[in-house]
Amino acid sequence: MSDKAQALIHVVEDDAGVARLIAGTLARFGFRYAVFPSGGDFLRQLRVQQPDLAILDLGLPDMDGMEVLQQLRGRYRFGLLIATGREDTHDRVMGLELGADDYVVKPFEPRELIARVRSILRRYQPEPQDEGAGRRVASFAGWLFECATHRLVSPDGAEDTLSLAESQLLVAFLERPNQILSREQLLSGRDVSALDRSIDLRVSRLRKRFEQGGHSGKFIKTVYGAGYLLATAVSWN
């Protein structure tokens, strides 16, 4: 998705002044937008129209933003940016663990908002693949991962569906097993220092996927000062 494609942004914000600021900024940079003053309004709209990205306030009048994230998780494939005035780091971390791609803290500079929007949209661009590449299945440490469906199957047969961000991260590991990958490499060369404070949390979230049900996620190793490493053999079908 590019600016020229006029990505559609859903703004979920009950503060009319903040909503106008965000909407005006998006319009100035060529994005289409729709504003929703409550979580319920936003969720109902998703039945008929999905955005390319949603900017979600955590403090909504009808439900907590965390509840909205829980309802979105695993059901939709669009970018999620938290815009919050909460100072509690735990809330921002929880939002990322529930599937948000990034967050911005109010008050924020308009250009910072646009930079984060663009960064997330780039992650959701379809990547060119060889014919049949999307049907690839990776086998590793007793697990199976289907690239096309984002389906992860545990050694005992339990199935889970990863978010797009989690799938992209896992594929980056699977394509280069037993190699130290920097944070930049895991995000396809994007500048993590400027925009992607959440890469470590994404790795942690991916580990938790493997640890659910008593399984081990210890094959994703932290190499301090260098990055991360997938310490297992991988075969592709």
MDAnalysis code that builds the backbone (N, CA, C; Angstrom):
import MDAnalysis as mda
import numpy as np

u = mda.Universe.empty(711, n_residues=237, atom_resindex=np.repeat(np.arange(237), 3), trajectory=True)
u.add_TopologyAttr("name", ["N", "CA", "C"] * 237)
u.add_TopologyAttr("resid", np.arange(1, 238))
u.add_TopologyAttr("resname", ["MET", "SER", "ASP", "LYS", "ALA", "GLN", "ALA", "LEU", "ILE", "HIS", "VAL", "VAL", "GLU", "ASP", "ASP", "ALA", "GLY", "VAL", "ALA", "ARG", "LEU", "ILE", "ALA", "GLY", "THR", "LEU", "ALA", "ARG", "PHE", "GLY", "PHE", "ARG", "TYR", "ALA", "VAL", "PHE", "PRO", "SER", "GLY", "GLY", "ASP", "PHE", "LEU", "ARG", "GLN", "LEU", "ARG", "VAL", "GLN", "GLN", "PRO", "ASP", "LEU", "ALA", "ILE", "LEU", "ASP", "LEU", "GLY", "LEU", "PRO", "ASP", "MET", "ASP", "GLY", "MET", "GLU", "VAL", "LEU", "GLN", "GLN", "LEU", "ARG", "GLY", "ARG", "TYR", "ARG", "PHE", "GLY", "LEU", "LEU", "ILE", "ALA", "THR", "GLY", "ARG", "GLU", "ASP", "THR", "HIS", "ASP", "ARG", "VAL", "MET", "GLY", "LEU", "GLU", "LEU", "GLY", "ALA", "ASP", "ASP", "TYR", "VAL", "VAL", "LYS", "PRO", "PHE", "GLU", "PRO", "ARG", "GLU", "LEU", "ILE", "ALA", "ARG", "VAL", "ARG", "SER", "ILE", "LEU", "ARG", "ARG", "TYR", "GLN", "PRO", "GLU", "PRO", "GLN", "ASP", "GLU", "GLY", "ALA", "GLY", "ARG", "ARG", "VAL", "ALA", "SER", "PHE", "ALA", "GLY", "TRP", "LEU", "PHE", "GLU", "CYS", "ALA", "THR", "HIS", "ARG", "LEU", "VAL", "SER", "PRO", "ASP", "GLY", "ALA", "GLU", "ASP", "THR", "LEU", "SER", "LEU", "ALA", "GLU", "SER", "GLN", "LEU", "LEU", "VAL", "ALA", "PHE", "LEU", "GLU", "ARG", "PRO", "ASN", "GLN", "ILE", "LEU", "SER", "ARG", "GLU", "GLN", "LEU", "LEU", "SER", "GLY", "ARG", "ASP", "VAL", "SER", "ALA", "LEU", "ASP", "ARG", "SER", "ILE", "ASP", "LEU", "ARG", "VAL", "SER", "ARG", "LEU", "ARG", "LYS", "ARG", "PHE", "GLU", "GLN", "GLY", "GLY", "HIS", "SER", "GLY", "LYS", "PHE", "ILE", "LYS", "THR", "VAL", "TYR", "GLY", "ALA", "GLY", "TYR", "LEU", "LEU", "ALA", "THR", "ALA", "VAL", "SER", "TRP", "ASN"])
u.atoms.positions = np.array([
    [0.850, -1.188, 0.000],
    [0.000, 0.000, 0.000],
    [0.885, 1.238, 0.000],
    [0.597, 2.198, -0.795],
    [1.347, 3.439, -0.854],
    [0.396, 4.592, -0.674],
    [0.981, 5.799, -0.435],
    [0.149, 6.987, -0.313],
    [-0.678, 7.181, -1.580],
    [-0.081, 6.885, -2.751],
    [-0.772, 7.106, -4.016],
    [-2.009, 6.220, -4.136],
    [-1.978, 5.077, -3.443],
    [-3.118, 4.181, -3.488],
    [-4.251, 4.669, -2.593],
    [-4.043, 5.803, -1.906],
    [-5.052, 6.396, -1.036],
    [-5.595, 5.376, -0.048],
    [-4.713, 4.903, 0.815],
    [-5.111, 3.932, 1.825],
    [-6.242, 4.497, 2.681],
    [-7.140, 3.606, 3.081],
    [-8.267, 3.990, 3.927],
    [-7.892, 3.764, 5.391],
    [-8.003, 4.811, 6.199],
    [-7.668, 4.752, 7.613],
    [-8.938, 4.942, 8.432],
    [-9.209, 4.039, 9.346],
    [-10.299, 4.205, 10.296],
    [-9.745, 4.802, 11.589],
    [-10.310, 5.915, 12.021],
    [-9.877, 6.603, 13.236],
    [-10.928, 6.329, 14.309],
    [-10.534, 5.612, 15.360],
    [-11.461, 5.262, 16.445],
    [-11.083, 6.133, 17.640],
    [-11.787, 7.248, 17.794],
    [-11.407, 8.282, 18.763],
    [-12.656, 9.052, 19.191],
    [-12.907, 9.103, 20.506],
    [-14.108, 9.776, 20.996],
    [-13.903, 11.255, 21.261],
    [-12.658, 11.691, 21.394],
    [-12.371, 13.111, 21.602],
    [-12.452, 13.820, 20.249],
    [-13.466, 14.688, 20.096],
    [-13.708, 15.323, 18.796],
    [-12.520, 16.150, 18.328],
    [-11.854, 16.848, 19.254],
    [-10.701, 17.666, 18.885],
    [-9.544, 16.827, 18.370],
    [-9.252, 15.719, 19.064],
    [-8.175, 14.820, 18.628],
    [-8.542, 14.170, 17.302],
    [-9.802, 13.785, 17.175],
    [-10.248, 13.160, 15.926],
    [-10.086, 14.107, 14.745],
    [-10.419, 15.396, 14.952],
    [-10.241, 16.382, 13.869],
    [-8.771, 16.554, 13.519],
    [-7.910, 16.563, 14.534],
    [-6.472, 16.700, 14.291],
    [-5.945, 15.533, 13.462],
    [-6.319, 14.314, 13.846],
    [-5.859, 13.136, 13.121],
    [-6.423, 13.125, 11.703],
    [-7.720, 13.408, 11.583],
    [-8.354, 13.392, 10.265],
    [-7.736, 14.446, 9.347],
    [-7.496, 15.636, 9.882],
    [-6.885, 16.685, 9.069],
    [-5.483, 16.318, 8.619],
    [-4.732, 15.680, 9.508],
    [-3.369, 15.253, 9.157],
    [-3.406, 14.192, 8.067],
    [-4.304, 13.223, 8.206],
    [-4.414, 12.168, 7.191],
    [-4.809, 12.751, 5.837],
    [-5.779, 13.665, 5.855],
    [-6.229, 14.274, 4.598],
    [-5.105, 15.064, 3.942],
    [-4.326, 15.761, 4.748],
    [-3.232, 16.580, 4.213],
    [-2.183, 15.732, 3.507],
    [-2.033, 14.486, 3.945],
    [-1.035, 13.605, 3.333],
    [-1.667, 12.613, 2.350],
    [-2.907, 12.868, 1.954],
    [-3.514, 12.116, 0.864],
    [-4.196, 10.821, 1.235],
    [-4.439, 10.592, 2.525],
    [-5.115, 9.370, 2.937],
    [-6.622, 9.596, 3.018],
    [-7.380, 8.568, 2.694],
    [-8.815, 8.573, 2.973],
    [-9.020, 8.164, 4.428],
    [-10.111, 8.604, 5.024],
    [-10.324, 8.287, 6.431],
    [-11.809, 8.262, 6.749],
    [-12.130, 7.582, 7.847],
    [-13.469, 7.602, 8.437],
    [-13.270, 7.625, 9.939],
    [-14.094, 8.407, 10.644],
    [-13.953, 8.587, 12.086],
    [-15.095, 7.874, 12.798],
    [-14.754, 7.159, 13.879],
    [-15.742, 6.446, 14.678],
    [-15.555, 6.837, 16.147],
    [-16.612, 7.382, 16.799],
    [-16.469, 7.864, 18.175],
    [-16.550, 6.772, 19.234],
    [-16.807, 5.542, 18.831],
    [-16.911, 4.454, 19.812],
    [-16.406, 3.153, 19.208],
    [-16.060, 2.228, 20.092],
    [-15.608, 0.930, 19.633],
    [-16.706, 0.159, 18.922],
    [-17.933, 0.283, 19.421],
    [-19.057, -0.416, 18.793],
    [-19.300, 0.048, 17.371],
    [-19.249, 1.366, 17.141],
    [-19.435, 1.898, 15.784],
    [-18.382, 1.340, 14.836],
    [-17.151, 1.291, 15.306],
    [-16.051, 0.777, 14.498],
    [-16.244, -0.699, 14.164],
    [-16.565, -1.512, 15.175],
    [-16.722, -2.948, 14.962],
    [-17.890, -3.253, 14.024],
    [-18.979, -2.470, 14.125],
    [-20.109, -2.684, 13.218],
    [-19.742, -2.349, 11.780],
    [-18.925, -1.309, 11.587],
    [-18.521, -0.923, 10.243],
    [-17.655, -1.999, 9.588],
    [-16.901, -2.738, 10.396],
    [-16.025, -3.776, 9.852],
    [-16.808, -4.881, 9.149],
    [-18.088, -5.027, 9.471],
    [-18.897, -6.053, 8.815],
    [-19.099, -5.740, 7.333],
    [-19.017, -4.442, 6.981],
    [-19.265, -4.051, 5.588],
    [-18.037, -3.453, 4.909],
    [-17.068, -2.978, 5.697],
    [-15.888, -2.344, 5.100],
    [-14.708, -2.454, 6.050],
    [-13.600, -2.969, 5.540],
    [-12.376, -3.039, 6.330],
    [-11.391, -1.982, 5.844],
    [-10.677, -1.342, 6.756],
    [-9.685, -0.340, 6.363],
    [-8.355, -1.001, 6.028],
    [-7.421, -0.191, 5.552],
    [-6.043, -0.654, 5.408],
    [-5.303, -0.547, 6.740],
    [-5.796, 0.368, 7.597],
    [-5.182, 0.570, 8.909],
    [-6.199, 1.243, 9.811],
    [-6.165, 0.918, 11.102],
    [-7.010, 1.582, 12.088],
    [-6.132, 2.251, 13.132],
    [-6.481, 3.497, 13.486],
    [-5.830, 4.214, 14.579],
    [-6.790, 4.152, 15.758],
    [-6.394, 3.486, 16.818],
    [-7.310, 3.134, 17.902],
    [-6.916, 3.803, 19.211],
    [-7.853, 4.580, 19.766],
    [-7.689, 5.136, 21.109],
    [-8.030, 4.048, 22.126],
    [-7.316, 4.019, 23.247],
    [-7.594, 2.997, 24.250],
    [-8.743, 3.387, 25.174],
    [-8.965, 4.691, 25.357],
    [-9.992, 5.157, 26.271],
    [-11.266, 5.523, 25.547],
    [-12.079, 4.533, 25.193],
    [-13.315, 4.757, 24.445],
    [-14.512, 4.775, 25.395],
    [-15.609, 5.427, 25.005],
    [-16.727, 5.591, 25.938],
    [-17.523, 4.327, 26.203],
    [-17.563, 3.392, 25.256],
    [-18.415, 2.218, 25.410],
    [-17.653, 0.950, 25.778],
    [-16.372, 0.900, 25.485],
    [-15.563, -0.264, 25.831],
    [-14.099, 0.140, 25.845],
    [-13.306, -0.624, 26.549],
    [-11.872, -0.340, 26.578],
    [-11.245, -0.736, 25.252],
    [-10.235, 0.029, 24.827],
    [-9.561, -0.290, 23.575],
    [-8.965, -1.685, 23.554],
    [-8.579, -2.204, 24.726],
    [-8.045, -3.559, 24.803],
    [-9.097, -4.578, 24.389],
    [-10.349, -4.315, 24.765],
    [-11.429, -5.209, 24.381],
    [-11.624, -5.207, 22.866],
    [-11.490, -4.023, 22.263],
    [-11.586, -3.937, 20.805],
    [-10.484, -4.771, 20.159],
    [-9.261, -4.635, 20.670],
    [-8.144, -5.400, 20.125],
    [-8.397, -6.901, 20.236],
    [-8.951, -7.338, 21.356],
    [-9.227, -8.762, 21.538],
    [-10.232, -9.263, 20.504],
    [-11.211, -8.425, 20.161],
    [-12.202, -8.833, 19.163],
    [-11.618, -8.843, 17.750],
    [-10.581, -8.036, 17.513],
    [-9.960, -7.990, 16.191],
    [-8.966, -9.119, 15.986],
    [-8.337, -9.547, 17.059],
    [-7.219, -10.477, 16.968],
    [-7.607, -11.766, 16.259],
    [-6.851, -12.095, 15.230],
    [-7.048, -13.334, 14.491],
    [-8.206, -13.317, 13.511],
    [-8.968, -12.210, 13.446],
    [-10.147, -12.167, 12.580],
    [-9.951, -11.283, 11.356],
    [-9.082, -10.294, 11.460],
    [-8.922, -9.334, 10.382],
    [-7.448, -9.175, 10.032],
    [-7.194, -8.681, 8.819],
    [-5.835, -8.498, 8.333],
    [-5.636, -7.048, 7.897],
    [-5.538, -6.145, 8.859],
    [-5.185, -4.765, 8.547],
    [-4.317, -4.213, 9.667],
    [-3.622, -3.107, 9.393],
    [-2.710, -2.528, 10.359],
    [-3.443, -1.912, 11.541],
    [-2.787, -1.924, 12.714],
    [-3.376, -1.360, 13.928],
    [-2.354, -0.479, 14.630],
    [-2.698, 0.785, 14.804],
    [-1.840, 1.740, 15.502],
    [-2.601, 2.258, 16.716],
    [-2.051, 2.061, 17.902],
    [-2.651, 2.591, 19.124],
    [-2.235, 4.046, 19.285],
    [-3.211, 4.910, 19.521],
    [-2.946, 6.313, 19.860],
    [-3.500, 6.538, 21.258],
    [-2.623, 6.710, 22.231],
    [-3.084, 6.730, 23.618],
    [-2.455, 7.859, 24.409],
    [-3.224, 8.361, 25.358],
    [-2.706, 9.347, 26.300],
    [-2.290, 8.709, 27.605],
    [-2.461, 7.403, 27.719],
    [-2.106, 6.709, 28.955],
    [-0.594, 6.670, 29.129],
    [-0.163, 6.972, 30.331],
    [1.272, 6.982, 30.608],
    [1.781, 5.627, 31.070],
    [0.873, 4.723, 31.394],
    [1.255, 3.412, 31.896],
    [1.850, 2.567, 30.768],
    [3.123, 2.250, 30.891],
    [3.787, 1.444, 29.872],
    [3.120, 0.081, 29.724],
    [2.584, -0.441, 30.823],
    [1.947, -1.759, 30.780],
    [0.818, -1.787, 29.760],
    [0.034, -0.690, 29.675],
    [-1.071, -0.644, 28.721],
    [-0.566, -0.723, 27.289],
    [0.517, -0.014, 27.004],
    [1.053, -0.019, 25.636],
    [1.627, -1.398, 25.300],
    [2.314, -2.004, 26.266],
    [2.861, -3.338, 26.047],
    [1.731, -4.342, 25.823],
    [0.677, -4.240, 26.633],
    [-0.454, -5.152, 26.482],
    [-1.100, -4.997, 25.105],
    [-1.212, -3.747, 24.637],
    [-1.772, -3.515, 23.311],
    [-0.971, -4.192, 22.224],
    [0.342, -4.126, 22.322],
    [1.202, -4.778, 21.333],
    [1.058, -6.292, 21.424],
    [0.943, -6.813, 22.641],
    [0.802, -8.248, 22.798],
    [-0.539, -8.746, 22.255],
    [-1.542, -7.866, 22.233],
    [-2.851, -8.248, 21.712],
    [-2.944, -8.094, 20.199],
    [-1.852, -7.659, 19.573],
    [-1.839, -7.651, 18.116],
    [-1.655, -6.311, 17.446],
    [-1.560, -5.207, 18.205],
    [-1.299, -3.914, 17.577],
    [0.098, -3.908, 16.967],
    [0.275, -3.141, 15.900],
    [1.571, -3.079, 15.218],
    [2.510, -2.051, 15.841],
    [1.961, -0.996, 16.407],
    [2.786, 0.069, 16.966],
    [1.881, 0.959, 17.802],
    [2.481, 1.927, 18.479],
    [1.695, 2.880, 19.254],
    [2.337, 4.251, 19.182],
    [1.514, 5.269, 19.381],
    [1.994, 6.631, 19.461],
    [1.329, 7.268, 20.676],
    [2.089, 8.056, 21.436],
    [1.602, 8.624, 22.685],
    [1.158, 10.066, 22.464],
    [-0.038, 10.395, 22.940],
    [-0.552, 11.764, 22.858],
    [0.127, 12.616, 23.937],
    [0.370, 13.898, 23.639],
    [0.217, 14.538, 22.319],
    [1.364, 14.134, 21.394],
    [1.095, 14.060, 20.103],
    [2.112, 13.633, 19.145],
    [2.192, 14.639, 18.009],
    [3.336, 14.656, 17.357],
    [3.525, 15.513, 16.191],
    [2.852, 14.865, 14.984],
    [2.165, 15.638, 14.158],
    [1.514, 15.064, 12.973],
    [2.447, 14.241, 12.103],
    [3.682, 14.699, 11.923],
    [4.606, 13.954, 11.056],
    [5.017, 12.625, 11.684],
    [5.055, 12.563, 13.016],
    [5.338, 11.280, 13.658],
    [4.193, 10.309, 13.398],
    [2.964, 10.793, 13.502],
    [1.807, 9.948, 13.222],
    [1.876, 9.388, 11.803],
    [2.149, 10.259, 10.834],
    [2.200, 9.826, 9.432],
    [3.350, 8.844, 9.212],
    [4.491, 9.074, 9.865],
    [5.621, 8.163, 9.714],
    [5.258, 6.770, 10.216],
    [4.547, 6.703, 11.319],
    [4.166, 5.406, 11.864],
    [3.095, 4.740, 10.992],
    [2.166, 5.529, 10.490],
    [1.152, 4.999, 9.576],
    [1.819, 4.398, 8.342],
    [2.741, 5.141, 7.745],
    [3.423, 4.639, 6.548],
    [4.222, 3.384, 6.843],
    [4.883, 3.348, 8.006],
    [5.690, 2.190, 8.368],
    [4.821, 0.939, 8.482],
    [3.656, 1.075, 9.125],
    [2.762, -0.073, 9.270],
    [2.207, -0.504, 7.921],
    [1.801, 0.450, 7.091],
    [1.241, 0.098, 5.780],
    [2.250, -0.661, 4.928],
    [3.525, -0.299, 5.044],
    [4.545, -1.022, 4.276],
    [4.593, -2.490, 4.673],
    [4.362, -2.777, 5.955],
    [4.397, -4.171, 6.409],
    [3.275, -4.994, 5.787],
    [2.186, -4.316, 5.428],
    [1.026, -5.033, 4.904],
    [0.987, -5.056, 3.380],
    [2.043, -4.561, 2.748],
    [2.124, -4.671, 1.302],
    [2.355, -6.129, 0.923],
    [1.637, -6.658, -0.052],
    [1.927, -8.022, -0.500],
    [3.301, -8.087, -1.142],
    [4.076, -9.078, -0.735],
    [5.427, -9.226, -1.277],
    [5.389, -10.130, -2.500],
    [6.133, -9.767, -3.554],
    [6.159, -10.625, -4.738],
    [6.746, -11.988, -4.394],
    [6.100, -13.030, -4.899],
    [6.544, -14.389, -4.616],
    [6.615, -15.196, -5.904],
    [7.486, -16.203, -5.878],
    [7.519, -17.142, -6.985],
    [6.227, -17.949, -6.965],
    [5.855, -18.493, -8.135],
    [4.640, -19.294, -8.211],
    [4.724, -20.461, -7.238],
    [3.704, -20.585, -6.413],
    [3.665, -21.666, -5.433],
    [4.348, -21.340, -4.128],
    [5.040, -20.188, -4.041],
    [5.773, -19.877, -2.811],
    [4.838, -19.713, -1.636],
    [3.642, -19.136, -1.876],
    [2.709, -18.917, -0.788],
    [2.171, -20.206, -0.195],
    [2.320, -21.328, -0.909],
    [1.824, -22.608, -0.411],
    [2.897, -23.367, 0.356],
    [4.022, -22.750, 0.606],
    [5.110, -23.427, 1.298],
    [4.721, -23.777, 2.731],
    [5.254, -24.913, 3.187],
    [5.056, -25.349, 4.569],
    [6.435, -25.607, 5.169],
    [6.700, -24.992, 6.313],
    [7.980, -25.173, 7.001],
    [7.799, -26.159, 8.148],
    [8.774, -27.045, 8.305],
    [8.800, -27.999, 9.414],
    [10.029, -27.694, 10.265],
    [9.822, -27.576, 11.585],
    [10.946, -27.240, 12.466],
    [10.594, -27.635, 13.898],
    [11.506, -28.333, 14.552],
    [11.368, -28.721, 15.965],
    [10.013, -29.352, 16.271],
    [9.459, -30.105, 15.309],
    [8.180, -30.751, 15.499],
    [6.976, -29.901, 15.113],
    [7.213, -28.642, 14.763],
    [6.139, -27.719, 14.401],
    [5.989, -27.646, 12.887],
    [4.797, -27.221, 12.428],
    [4.539, -26.941, 11.019],
    [3.989, -25.525, 10.908],
    [4.413, -24.816, 9.855],
    [3.868, -23.478, 9.610],
    [3.538, -23.345, 8.129],
    [2.263, -23.003, 7.843],
    [1.812, -22.799, 6.471],
    [1.847, -21.307, 6.157],
    [2.665, -20.921, 5.195],
    [2.835, -19.503, 4.877],
    [1.549, -18.866, 4.359],
    [0.814, -19.585, 3.522],
    [-0.352, -18.995, 2.864],
    [-1.469, -18.683, 3.837],
    [-1.635, -19.537, 4.844],
    [-2.761, -19.398, 5.771],
    [-2.359, -18.861, 7.134],
    [-1.046, -18.727, 7.380],
    [-0.516, -18.296, 8.685],
    [-0.866, -19.311, 9.777],
    [-1.079, -20.561, 9.375],
    [-1.479, -21.599, 10.327],
    [-0.250, -22.250, 10.953],
    [-0.227, -22.284, 12.279],
    [0.864, -22.887, 13.033],
    [0.328, -24.127, 13.729],
    [0.990, -25.276, 13.518],
    [0.544, -26.545, 14.083],
    [1.616, -27.048, 15.038],
    [1.219, -27.305, 16.284],
    [2.161, -27.739, 17.316],
    [2.515, -29.213, 17.145],
    [3.535, -29.702, 17.858],
    [3.914, -31.119, 17.752],
    [2.787, -32.077, 18.106],
    [1.829, -31.669, 18.960],
    [0.727, -32.560, 19.316],
    [-0.521, -32.306, 18.484],
    [-0.397, -31.473, 17.421],
    [-1.499, -31.284, 16.492],
    [-2.395, -30.098, 16.761],
    [-2.153, -29.341, 17.833],
    [-2.967, -28.156, 18.119],
    [-2.659, -27.067, 17.087],
    [-3.727, -26.395, 16.614],
    [-3.566, -25.397, 15.568],
    [-3.815, -23.986, 16.096],
    [-3.081, -23.032, 15.540],
    [-3.261, -21.620, 15.881],
    [-3.030, -20.818, 14.610],
    [-3.624, -19.640, 14.533],
    [-3.421, -18.757, 13.388],
    [-2.693, -17.502, 13.853],
    [-1.554, -17.237, 13.259],
    [-0.750, -16.085, 13.640],
    [-1.266, -14.820, 12.970],
    [-1.004, -13.686, 13.604],
    [-1.280, -12.403, 12.971],
    [-0.290, -12.191, 11.825],
    [-0.576, -11.196, 10.982],
    [0.321, -10.926, 9.862],
    [1.719, -10.562, 10.356],
    [1.801, -9.709, 11.375],
    [3.107, -9.295, 11.892],
    [3.875, -10.484, 12.454],
    [3.182, -11.373, 13.187],
    [3.835, -12.555, 13.734],
    [4.289, -13.494, 12.617],
    [3.467, -13.647, 11.588],
    [3.818, -14.521, 10.472],
    [5.046, -14.019, 9.730],
    [5.094, -12.703, 9.481],
    [6.246, -12.136, 8.791],
    [7.521, -12.338, 9.596],
    [7.418, -12.178, 10.909],
    [8.580, -12.369, 11.772],
    [9.033, -13.830, 11.761],
    [8.075, -14.749, 11.870],
    [8.429, -16.166, 11.877],
    [9.057, -16.584, 10.556],
    [8.520, -16.125, 9.427],
    [9.090, -16.464, 8.122],
    [10.524, -15.954, 8.011],
    [10.780, -14.756, 8.549],
    [12.145, -14.224, 8.519],
    [13.108, -15.162, 9.243],
    [12.673, -15.715, 10.373],
    [13.495, -16.689, 11.098],
    [13.637, -17.988, 10.315],
    [12.520, -18.473, 9.788],
    [12.531, -19.780, 9.132],
    [13.360, -19.789, 7.853],
    [13.417, -18.655, 7.168],
    [14.188, -18.591, 5.930],
    [15.686, -18.516, 6.182],
    [16.077, -18.167, 7.420],
    [17.507, -18.091, 7.747],
    [17.764, -18.699, 9.117],
    [17.544, -20.018, 9.256],
    [17.756, -20.660, 10.554],
    [19.229, -20.689, 10.929],
    [19.479, -20.695, 12.236],
    [20.836, -20.785, 12.782],
    [21.728, -19.642, 12.306],
    [21.107, -18.499, 12.026],
    [21.847, -17.277, 11.695],
    [21.398, -16.171, 12.638],
    [22.339, -15.343, 13.084],
    [21.986, -14.193, 13.902],
    [21.368, -13.136, 13.000],
    [20.146, -12.717, 13.322],
    [19.444, -11.700, 12.549],
    [19.289, -10.445, 13.389],
    [19.712, -9.324, 12.840],
    [19.562, -8.056, 13.549],
    [18.103, -7.631, 13.531],
    [17.773, -6.657, 14.352],
    [16.398, -6.149, 14.364],
    [16.025, -5.574, 13.003],
    [16.977, -4.909, 12.340],
    [16.715, -4.354, 11.011],
    [16.407, -5.463, 10.007],
    [17.155, -6.556, 10.069],
    [16.903, -7.675, 9.152],
    [15.534, -8.295, 9.394],
    [15.130, -8.375, 10.654],
    [13.827, -8.946, 10.970],
    [12.684, -8.064, 10.510],
    [12.962, -6.803, 10.267],
    [11.943, -5.877, 9.764],
    [12.264, -5.444, 8.343],
    [12.967, -6.295, 7.615],
    [13.256, -6.077, 6.185],
    [13.983, -4.768, 5.927],
    [14.912, -4.432, 6.812],
    [15.767, -3.281, 6.557],
    [15.215, -1.956, 7.020],
    [14.004, -1.936, 7.619],
    [13.463, -0.663, 8.075],
    [14.197, -0.188, 9.308],
    [14.167, 1.113, 9.558],
    [14.906, 1.730, 10.649],
    [14.163, 1.500, 11.953],
    [14.578, 0.491, 12.719],
    [13.858, 0.175, 13.941],
    [14.076, 1.226, 15.017],
    [15.207, 1.915, 14.997],
    [15.467, 2.894, 16.044],
    [14.497, 4.051, 15.979],
    [14.034, 4.396, 14.789],
    [13.145, 5.532, 14.632],
    [11.689, 5.163, 14.813],
    [11.280, 3.984, 14.341],
    [9.852, 3.710, 14.243],
    [9.392, 2.421, 14.916],
    [10.259, 1.467, 15.133],
    [9.795, 0.159, 15.527],
    [10.322, -0.235, 16.901],
    [9.776, 0.424, 17.918],
    [10.184, 0.126, 19.279],
    [9.673, -1.223, 19.735],
    [8.807, -1.836, 18.965],
    [8.091, -3.024, 19.429],
    [8.683, -4.338, 18.934],
    [9.826, -4.351, 18.245],
    [10.347, -5.589, 17.684],
    [10.633, -6.614, 18.774],
    [11.195, -6.171, 19.915],
    [11.494, -7.114, 20.989],
    [10.215, -7.717, 21.557],
    [9.165, -6.915, 21.617],
    [7.889, -7.420, 22.100],
    [7.291, -8.421, 21.119],
    [7.493, -8.191, 19.809],
    [6.979, -9.139, 18.824],
    [7.675, -10.492, 18.953],
    [8.981, -10.448, 19.179],
    [9.711, -11.702, 19.375],
    [9.197, -12.404, 20.631],
    [8.990, -11.631, 21.695],
    [8.472, -12.208, 22.934],
    [7.094, -12.820, 22.727],
    [6.246, -12.131, 21.946],
    [4.902, -12.636, 21.672],
    [4.962, -13.932, 20.864],
    [5.912, -13.998, 19.919],
    [6.060, -15.209, 19.115],
    [6.523, -16.373, 19.993],
    [7.446, -16.099, 20.900],
    [7.882, -17.150, 21.825],
    [6.698, -17.685, 22.632],
    [5.834, -16.786, 23.077],
    [4.691, -17.212, 23.887],
    [3.756, -18.113, 23.094],
    [3.675, -17.884, 21.781],
    [2.864, -18.766, 20.943],
    [3.370, -20.206, 21.046],
    [4.687, -20.361, 21.019],
    [5.268, -21.696, 21.083],
    [5.166, -22.290, 22.488],
    [5.143, -21.430, 23.496],
    [5.118, -21.910, 24.877],
    [3.727, -22.302, 25.341],
    [2.681, -21.881, 24.627],
    [1.318, -22.224, 25.018],
    [1.122, -23.734, 24.980],
    [0.483, -24.235, 26.003],
    [0.241, -25.671, 26.062],
    [1.442, -26.463, 26.540],
    [2.424, -25.785, 27.130],
    [3.571, -26.480, 27.690],
    [4.690, -26.746, 26.710],
    [4.593, -26.180, 25.490],
    [5.663, -26.381, 24.515],
    [6.785, -25.381, 24.756],
    [7.913, -25.630, 24.162],
    [9.082, -24.769, 24.360],
    [9.262, -23.794, 23.211],
    [9.536, -22.546, 23.556],
    [9.884, -21.555, 22.541],
    [11.339, -21.156, 22.648],
    [12.131, -22.016, 23.320],
    [13.513, -21.656, 23.611],
    [14.414, -21.715, 22.389],
    [13.887, -22.221, 21.251],
    [14.742, -22.254, 20.063],
    [14.869, -20.872, 19.420],
    [14.102, -19.883, 19.867],
    [14.336, -18.493, 19.450],
    [15.246, -17.860, 20.491],
    [16.501, -17.707, 20.151],
    [17.523, -17.267, 21.093],
    [17.770, -15.755, 20.962],
    [17.990, -15.122, 22.095],
    [18.431, -13.725, 22.108],
    [19.951, -13.696, 22.114],
    [20.543, -12.984, 21.163],
    [21.996, -12.809, 21.107],
    [22.250, -11.350, 21.490],
    [22.608, -11.130, 22.719],
    [22.667, -9.771, 23.261],
    [23.643, -8.897, 22.475],
    [23.151, -7.733, 22.092],
    [23.951, -6.791, 21.331],
    [23.966, -7.043, 19.847],
    [23.346, -8.161, 19.415],
    [23.392, -8.504, 17.991],
    [22.002, -8.715, 17.389],
    [21.102, -9.393, 18.104],
    [19.777, -9.662, 17.546],
    [19.218, -10.963, 18.057],
    [18.667, -11.770, 17.142],
    [18.011, -13.022, 17.516],
    [18.428, -14.127, 16.557],
    [18.215, -15.372, 16.998],
    [18.625, -16.532, 16.214],
    [17.602, -17.651, 16.410],
    [17.211, -18.300, 15.321],
    [16.348, -19.479, 15.381],
    [17.257, -20.715, 15.400],
    [17.381, -21.321, 16.577],
    [18.350, -22.419, 16.753],
    [17.693, -23.769, 16.553],
    [17.332, -24.043, 15.304],
    [16.774, -25.357, 14.962],
    [16.870, -25.533, 13.452],
    [16.845, -26.791, 13.016],
    [16.852, -27.065, 11.575],
    [15.451, -26.824, 11.007],
    [15.396, -26.387, 9.748],
    [14.120, -26.091, 9.079],
    [14.118, -26.794, 7.726],
    [13.018, -27.460, 7.424],
    [12.839, -28.030, 6.079],
    [11.566, -27.467, 5.485],
    [11.567, -27.320, 4.138],
    [10.436, -26.727, 3.438],
    [9.812, -27.731, 2.468],
    [8.482, -27.711, 2.413],
    [7.758, -28.535, 1.455],
    [6.925, -27.656, 0.543],
])
